[in-house]
């Protein structure tokens, strides 16, 4: 994509995050996303097939950015325990900085159709795989228990962080999400250590 096209694509994705957070996915109209992005209604369809395609692309783009940051952070970690801390820290701080994105990823996903959730699940898969890699590293270095059910444990860690973000949103963001990192990591490590 040219930089001009990329700029429009990013504006549409950014507008979709805002509109979906304000009115919900089902209550949103493509025309409102176009208005928010500052583009003509028809321009949306040059980039996306449908409103559903916008939502899936939004997850793919925003989660892709987060996964890129996570991979970088994990690569700089001295131990698997340190990597778990960095994953949790980035997960909470990135969503706390962008509550509209947090709302769309946490609340709207649960209200989408099964087909749409499956498509979005493909965007989440690399994140889950990254957690799995860290768990395997921890078992190999001896900081995590041998014989962990890695497939289940990766889902439990992701699910716990996911629920912490959802609870923070439902509470009306009355407390700092990033302030929950230490307690979350302590909980994870207690379950993982030998």
Secondary structure by P-SEA (a helix, b strand, c coil): ccaaaaaaaaaaaaaaaaaaaacccccccaaaaaaaacccaaaaaaccccaaaaaaaaaaaaaaaaaaaaaaaaaacccaaaaaaaaaaaaaaaaaacaaaaaaaccccccccaaaaaaaaaaaaaaaaaaaaaaaaaaaacccccccaaaaaaaaaaaaaaaaaaaaaaaccccccccaaaaaaaaaaaaccc
